[in-house]
Amino acid sequence: MTRHVIKRLPIDTGVSGWEAISGRAFPAMALEHDMTADWLVIGGGFAGLSAARRLSQARPHDKIVVLEARELAKGPAGRNSGFMIDVPHNLSSGEYSVAGEEATKSEIRQNRLAISFAADVAAEYGMSRETFDPAGKVNAAASERGLGLNDNYRKSLEKIGEEHRILDAQEMREMTGSRYYRGGLYTPGAVMIQPADYIRGLARGLSAKVVIHERSPVLELSREGRTWKAKTARGSVSAPKVILGVNGHIQSFGHFRGRLMHIFTYASMTSAFSQNEFAGDVTGVDRWALLPADPMGATVRKITKDGLSRIVIRTRFTYDPSLRVSEKRVAGVAAEQRRSFDARFPGLERLPMEYSWAGALCLSRNHVPAFGEVEEGLFSACCENGLGTVKSTLAGMMAADLATGAASPELDTYKNQPEPARLPPEPIAWLGVNSVIRLQELRAGREG
């Protein structure tokens, strides 16, 4: 008999603006009894719900159960910046690149496979343009160094024949209303999502085929014979096959220990405003999405719905293997974000930040997922390497294919990767990772 006792659960600090402004059309139901299923998916984020949808397509008559520890979209799936990015986006490299043309093209194909899957979800479940918007994104440069990074990125995109467009300072000002940016690089393949709406829309669409229990953290996972049993506080689910879509939390289930970095990033969202509240065109067009030219800089998005707009700013990274950060930390970063925001939009000093929050992501040193059949009948779809909307969607799809025995060139490519590299022991890893992060953030300078 195999038995994993989960001794800690991740803590989400602060209220995500995405979740707070998201509507919810169905009640949250916790698991209150013992049940059996053909498939159990643990985790109701991008990986878990994508795996559940893929399973429902491959095995339409099987019983599929999803267990989510929190309410849908209150965890990391509803705490990201909402970029589904197709072209390379490697946070740990210091630039948006991967090694070699073939590796780059392969990653783009994988990302676009996940985006196509998400586009089918949006179309089938009637998601609005505010929830799923294939508008592309801009890498925004605010300094000479940022312009240089964008130029390097342009050259790499040209080399592999990827579509892009250079924006000058005037075009950036017309888009954003801000004089802060000196240039930009637009790529058309990214999709901007409202992550909480997308997750809840996907879950609602699945509800006819999949049983979803929220507020039901798995406290013990054991296997006897060929059956896995997941226990929660008030019930259990028994199934022959289990998919773990829990990102870095998979270490709490006994796998990939010492190989995954638990990184937190931080965001703030303004209160809603109308364009006529401020003198001049201070925030540009209704919607735009900016990544920083330096990956360690500030991500900024403007969203608009029913004539009211909000701006979201995301900055800072910290390495926290405890899987939790304090309210004090979030408040301190929020104060820094206020300064970054005011530098970009000096006409909006009166506009308050309504929400500030932290969100967990997972990295491996060698930028690979924690994927595969880790025990008989137990499959991992974890470690999204800082691009959870796309990479976790892809991991969930591929885990479902692996578990059902579906053969495909995409799965062959995806599973043919090394396992995550080992980290140094603590506290060396904590000191080393946080030192590298801080140095990179300082180097980002005006991009932050």
C-alpha positions in Angstrom: 0.0 0.0 0.0 1.2 3.5 -0.9 0.1 6.4 1.4 0.8 10.1 1.0 -0.3 12.4 3.9 -0.5 16.0 2.9 0.8 18.0 5.8 0.6 21.5 4.4 -1.6 23.4 2.0 -0.7 26.5 0.0 -1.9 29.9 1.4 -3.3 32.6 -0.9 -2.6 36.1 0.4 -4.7 39.1 -0.6 -7.9 39.2 -2.7 -7.3 38.8 -6.4 -8.9 41.6 -8.4 -9.7 39.1 -11.2 -11.7 36.9 -8.9 -13.3 39.8 -7.0 -14.8 41.3 -10.2 -15.7 37.9 -11.7 -19.3 36.7 -11.8 -20.2 33.3 -10.6 -23.3 31.5 -12.0 -23.2 28.2 -10.0 -22.8 27.3 -6.4 -19.6 25.8 -4.9 -20.2 22.3 -3.6 -17.8 20.6 -1.2 -17.3 16.8 -1.1 -19.6 15.5 1.7 -19.5 11.7 1.1 -17.5 8.8 -0.2 -17.7 8.1 -3.9 -16.1 6.1 -6.7 -15.1 7.3 -10.2 -13.2 6.2 -13.3 -11.0 9.2 -13.1 -10.0 11.6 -10.3 -8.4 15.0 -11.1 -6.9 16.8 -8.1 -6.7 20.6 -8.8 -9.3 22.8 -10.4 -7.0 25.3 -12.2 -5.8 25.4 -15.8 -4.1 22.0 -15.7 -6.8 20.1 -13.8 -9.8 21.5 -15.7 -8.0 21.1 -19.0 -7.2 17.5 -18.1 -10.9 16.9 -17.1 -12.1 18.3 -20.4 -9.7 16.2 -22.4 -10.8 13.1 -20.5 -14.4 13.9 -21.1 -13.7 14.1 -24.8 -11.7 10.9 -24.9 -13.9 8.9 -22.5 -17.4 10.5 -22.7 -19.1 7.6 -20.7 -16.6 7.6 -17.8 -17.2 9.2 -14.5 -14.8 12.1 -13.9 -14.4 13.9 -10.6 -12.4 17.0 -9.9 -11.4 18.0 -6.4 -10.4 21.7 -5.8 -9.0 22.8 -2.4 -10.3 26.3 -2.6 -13.2 27.8 -4.5 -12.5 28.0 -8.3 -10.4 30.9 -9.3 -9.5 31.9 -5.8 -6.1 30.1 -6.0 -3.2 30.7 -8.5 -5.4 30.1 -11.6 -7.2 33.4 -10.8 -4.1 35.3 -9.7 -2.0 35.6 -12.9 -1.8 38.4 -15.4 -4.0 36.6 -17.9 -1.6 36.3 -20.8 -1.8 33.2 -23.0 1.5 33.6 -24.8 2.6 31.6 -27.9 6.1 32.9 -28.5 9.0 32.1 -26.0 8.6 33.5 -22.5 11.3 32.1 -20.3 11.3 34.0 -17.0 14.5 32.4 -15.6 16.7 33.3 -18.6 16.7 37.1 -18.2 15.4 37.4 -21.8 12.5 36.0 -23.7 14.3 33.2 -25.5 15.1 29.5 -25.5 18.2 27.8 -26.8 18.2 27.0 -30.5 15.8 27.4 -33.4 14.3 24.0 -33.3 13.7 24.2 -29.5 12.0 27.6 -30.1 9.8 26.3 -32.9 8.8 23.3 -30.8 7.9 25.4 -27.9 5.8 27.7 -30.1 3.9 24.7 -31.6 3.2 23.4 -28.1 2.0 26.8 -26.8 -0.3 27.2 -29.8 -1.7 23.8 -29.3 -2.8 24.8 -25.8 -4.1 28.2 -27.1 -6.2 26.4 -29.7 -7.6 24.1 -27.0 -8.5 27.2 -25.0 -10.0 28.9 -28.0 -12.3 25.9 -28.5 -13.3 26.1 -24.9 -14.1 29.8 -25.3 -16.2 29.2 -28.4 -18.1 26.2 -27.1 -19.0 27.8 -23.8 -19.8 31.2 -25.2 -17.1 33.3 -23.5 -17.1 37.0 -24.2 -14.4 39.1 -25.7 -13.7 40.5 -22.2 -13.0 36.9 -21.1 -11.1 35.6 -24.1 -9.5 38.2 -26.4 -7.1 37.1 -29.2 -5.6 40.6 -29.3 -1.9 39.9 -29.1 0.5 41.6 -26.7 3.3 44.2 -26.6 6.7 43.9 -25.1 7.1 47.5 -23.8 10.4 49.2 -23.4 10.9 52.2 -21.1 14.7 52.5 -21.3 17.7 52.2 -23.7 18.4 48.8 -22.3 14.7 47.8 -22.9 14.9 48.9 -26.5 18.0 46.8 -26.9 16.3 43.7 -25.4 13.3 44.2 -27.7 15.7 44.5 -30.7 17.3 41.2 -29.7 13.9 39.6 -29.4 13.0 41.1 -32.8 16.0 39.5 -34.4 15.2 36.1 -32.9 11.6 36.3 -34.1 12.8 37.3 -37.6 15.1 34.4 -37.7 12.3 31.9 -37.3 9.8 33.7 -39.4 7.5 34.9 -36.6 5.2 37.8 -37.3 5.8 41.0 -35.3 5.7 44.7 -35.5 7.8 47.5 -33.9 6.0 50.4 -32.2 7.6 53.8 -31.6 7.1 56.0 -28.6 4.2 57.9 -30.2 2.4 54.7 -31.0 2.9 53.5 -27.4 1.5 56.8 -26.1 -1.5 56.5 -28.4 -2.2 53.0 -27.1 -1.6 53.5 -23.4 -1.9 57.3 -22.9 1.5 57.2 -21.2 4.7 59.0 -22.1 6.7 56.5 -20.1 7.4 54.0 -22.9 10.0 54.5 -25.6 9.0 51.7 -27.8 7.3 48.3 -28.1 7.3 45.0 -30.0 3.9 43.6 -30.9 3.3 39.9 -31.5 -0.2 38.9 -32.6 -0.5 35.3 -31.3 -1.1 36.0 -27.7 -4.6 35.8 -26.1 -5.6 38.1 -23.3 -8.0 36.4 -20.8 -9.8 37.4 -17.7 -8.4 34.3 -15.8 -11.1 34.0 -13.1 -13.9 34.3 -15.7 -12.2 31.7 -18.0 -11.7 29.2 -15.2 -15.3 29.6 -14.0 -16.6 29.5 -17.5 -14.7 26.3 -18.2 -15.9 24.7 -15.0 -19.5 25.6 -15.7 -19.2 24.2 -19.2 -17.8 20.9 -17.9 -20.4 20.6 -15.2 -22.7 18.5 -17.5 -20.0 15.9 -17.9 -17.7 16.3 -14.9 -18.4 16.3 -11.1 -16.5 19.2 -9.5 -16.2 19.6 -5.7 -14.7 22.8 -4.3 -13.5 23.6 -0.8 -12.3 20.0 -0.7 -8.5 19.8 -0.2 -7.0 16.3 -0.4 -5.5 15.5 3.0 -4.4 11.9 2.1 -3.8 10.0 -1.1 -3.3 6.3 -0.9 -3.3 3.3 -3.2 -4.3 -0.2 -2.4 -4.1 -2.7 -5.2 -5.0 -0.8 -8.3 -7.2 1.8 -6.7 -6.3 5.2 -5.5 -8.3 6.9 -2.7 -8.2 10.6 -2.0 -9.5 11.6 1.4 -10.8 15.1 2.2 -12.2 16.4 5.6 -15.7 15.0 4.9 -15.4 12.4 2.2 -13.3 10.5 -0.3 -13.0 9.6 -3.9 -11.7 6.2 -5.1 -10.5 5.8 -8.7 -8.0 3.6 -10.6 -6.3 6.6 -12.2 -5.5 10.1 -10.8 -4.1 13.2 -12.4 -2.4 15.8 -10.2 -2.8 19.3 -11.5 -1.5 21.1 -8.4 1.6 22.8 -9.8 4.4 23.1 -7.1 2.1 21.6 -4.5 3.0 18.2 -6.0 5.9 18.1 -3.6 3.5 17.9 -0.8 2.3 14.6 -2.4 5.9 13.2 -2.2 7.1 13.9 -5.7 9.8 16.1 -7.3 11.1 17.1 -3.9 14.2 19.3 -4.1 13.6 20.0 -7.8 10.9 22.8 -7.9 11.2 26.5 -7.1 8.1 28.0 -5.4 8.0 31.6 -6.7 5.5 34.3 -5.7 4.7 37.3 -7.8 2.5 40.3 -6.8 -0.2 42.4 -8.5 -2.5 45.3 -7.8 -5.7 46.4 -9.6 -7.2 49.9 -9.6 -10.7 50.7 -8.8 -13.0 51.1 -11.8 -13.0 54.4 -13.7 -14.6 56.0 -16.7 -12.6 57.8 -19.4 -14.2 61.1 -18.6 -13.1 61.1 -15.0 -9.6 62.4 -15.9 -8.4 65.3 -18.0 -7.0 64.2 -21.3 -6.6 60.7 -22.8 -4.4 59.5 -19.9 -4.9 55.7 -20.4 -5.3 55.4 -24.1 -7.5 52.9 -25.8 -10.0 50.6 -24.0 -7.8 47.5 -23.8 -4.1 46.9 -24.0 -1.6 44.4 -22.6 2.1 45.1 -21.9 4.8 42.7 -20.9 8.1 44.3 -19.8 11.0 44.2 -22.3 13.0 42.8 -19.3 11.2 39.8 -17.9 11.8 41.1 -14.4 10.0 44.4 -15.0 6.4 45.4 -14.7 3.5 43.8 -16.5 0.6 46.2 -17.1 -2.9 45.6 -18.5 -5.9 47.8 -19.1 -9.3 46.2 -19.2 -12.7 47.7 -20.0 -16.2 46.4 -19.6 -19.5 48.3 -19.8 -17.7 51.6 -20.1 -15.6 51.2 -16.9 -11.9 50.5 -17.0 -9.3 49.1 -14.6 -5.5 48.8 -14.8 -3.5 45.9 -13.4 0.2 46.1 -12.6 2.3 43.1 -11.7 5.9 43.4 -10.3 8.3 41.6 -8.1 9.2 37.9 -7.6 10.2 36.1 -4.4 11.3 32.5 -3.7 9.2 31.1 -0.8 9.5 27.3 -0.3 7.0 27.6 2.6 4.2 28.1 0.0 3.0 31.3 1.8 3.8 35.0 2.0 2.6 37.5 4.6 0.0 40.3 4.3 2.8 42.7 5.3 4.8 41.5 2.2 1.9 42.1 -0.1 1.3 45.5 1.4 4.9 46.5 1.0 5.0 45.4 -2.7 1.7 47.2 -3.3 3.4 50.4 -2.1 6.2 49.9 -4.6 3.6 49.2 -7.3 1.9 52.5 -6.5 5.1 54.3 -7.3 5.6 52.4 -10.6 2.0 53.1 -11.5 2.2 56.8 -10.8 5.5 57.0 -12.8 3.6 55.6 -15.8 0.3 57.5 -15.3 1.0 60.8 -13.5 -2.5 62.0 -14.1 -4.0 59.1 -12.1 -2.5 59.8 -8.6 -6.1 60.0 -7.2 -7.1 56.6 -8.6 -6.9 54.1 -5.7 -5.7 50.5 -5.9 -8.7 48.4 -4.9 -7.1 45.0 -4.7 -3.5 43.7 -4.1 -2.5 40.1 -4.0 0.2 37.5 -4.3 0.1 34.5 -6.6 2.2 31.3 -6.7 4.0 29.9 -9.7 6.5 27.1 -10.1 9.8 27.0 -11.9 12.4 24.3 -12.6 16.1 25.1 -13.0 16.1 23.6 -16.5 12.7 25.0 -17.6 11.0 21.7 -17.9 7.6 20.5 -16.5 7.1 18.0 -13.7 5.3 15.5 -15.9 4.6 11.9 -16.3 3.3 8.8 -14.6 5.0 9.2 -11.2 3.5 6.1 -9.7 1.2 3.4 -11.2 -2.0 5.1 -12.2 -0.8 8.5 -10.8 0.0 11.2 -13.4 1.6 14.6 -12.9 0.7 17.7 -14.9 2.7 20.2 -12.8 5.4 23.0 -12.9 4.3 25.6 -15.5 7.6 27.6 -15.4 5.9 31.0 -15.1 3.4 30.7 -17.9 0.5 28.9 -16.2 -2.3 29.8 -18.5 -0.6 28.1 -21.5 1.8 25.6 -20.0 -0.7 24.3 -17.4 -3.3 23.9 -20.1 -0.9 22.0 -22.2 0.2 19.8 -19.2 -3.4 18.9 -18.4 -4.0 18.0 -22.0 -0.9 15.8 -22.3 -1.5 14.1 -18.9 -5.0 13.1 -20.0 -3.6 11.7 -23.3 -0.8 9.8 -21.5 -3.3 8.4 -19.0 -5.8 7.3 -21.6 -3.1 5.8 -23.9 -3.7 8.3 -26.7 -0.8 8.4 -29.0 0.2 11.6 -30.8 3.4 13.3 -32.1 2.6 16.2 -29.6 2.6 13.8 -26.6 5.8 12.1 -27.9 7.5 15.5 -28.0 6.1 16.7 -24.7 7.1 13.6 -22.7 10.5 13.4 -24.2 12.0 15.9 -21.8 14.4 15.5 -18.9 13.0 15.7 -15.3 13.4 18.9 -13.3 17.0 19.4 -12.2 17.9 19.2 -8.5 18.2 22.4 -6.5 20.9 23.1 -3.9 19.9 22.2 -0.4 18.2 24.8 1.8 19.0 27.5 2.9 21.5 27.7 0.1 18.7 27.6 -2.5 16.8 30.3 -0.7 19.8 32.6 -0.5 20.8 31.9 -4.1 17.5 32.1 -5.8 16.4 35.3 -4.0 19.7 36.9 -4.6 19.5 36.2 -8.3 15.9 37.5 -8.4 16.8 40.7 -6.6 19.8 41.4 -8.9 17.7 40.8 -12.0 15.0 43.1 -10.6 17.6 45.9 -9.9 19.0 45.4 -13.4 15.5 45.8 -14.9 15.6 49.4 -13.6 13.1 51.6 -15.3 11.4 48.6 -16.8 10.1 47.7 -13.3 
